Amino acid sequence: MKYINNILIAGALIFGLVACEKDLPEYETTVCQLNFKYRTTDISTEEVTDDMRVGSHSFKLNSGIGVNIDTVWVRVATMGYLSKEDRPFEFEQVMTGEKDAVAGKHYVAFNDVEMQNWYSIPAGQAEALVPIVVKRDPSLETSGDVVLKFTFKENGYFKLGYPEFSVYTIVISDQLTKPTMWATCHLDSYFGAYGAMKHELMIAWTKQAWDDAYIESLFYEYQYSSGTVAWFPKDREYVNYLASWFAERLLKENAERLADPQIGDVYREENNDAVDFTPLD
């Protein structure tokens, strides 16, 4: 009797497993999706912030004198099976209604034939580094920054991936703009709130660009088991030294400016606030 009961129990378990298996949805192998890779390598665990979705290109900071066209590189990743053939994908602009970049004027249009040749996931690959070509229109200097916000356009190869990974924004400027890594590395806690004049002074005093690449060279990325990412100084004493050195240099030069009758004022930002290197909590 015990043997029969064991068979009945086993049979019930097998039936249950079969029933559960039939209830599982079939994986649609023909559907592949696209996501942007903002910073870390694991999209499934990356904690996304608005700052990570925004990049910037300042011709004044990132390009040489006389350079009127430049490239911002963006990493794109797929979800789904790999393919034995190259798979083209498409971008489309998302209009914000505020200082939107104009195709052909501020950037090379996504449907430009030469650009389309770049927008492809190579055979056997799950990601690609692709160019966004930006243009130095004179209006950038006279009228200010423009915003290029874009997403993927579904085609016969790809659909949109996760909503939080489907949009990217590039601020195009011919002025000094806040580097993306300033917020990522929490530079406010070392040098105070960002300002264009402050940025200009930091560049002039150190002979360093203080762009994303340089800031990233001073910090390292740490990923917790939860997937949360944080950035820490490679040499905290050096970063703290820079903070105090900037403050002392500002105090000295402001005194000289106040003593100069042709200037008679301290360094100020565009909003007329005095430049201040006091760290923020």
Secondary structure, DSSP 8 states (H G I E B T S, - for coil): -HHHHHHHHHHHHHHHHHHHHHHS----TT--EEEE--SSS-TTT----GGGGEEEEEHHHHS-TT--EEEEEEEEEEES---SS-EE-EEEE---SSSB--BTTTB--TT-HHHHTT-EE-TT-SEEEEEEEEE--THHHHH--EEEEEEEE--SS-EE--GGGSEEEEEEESS----HHHHHTTTHHHH-S--HHHHHHHHHHHS---SHHHHHHHEEEEE-TTS-EEEEESSHHHHHHHHHHHHHHHHHHHHHHHH-TTT-S--B-TTS-B-------
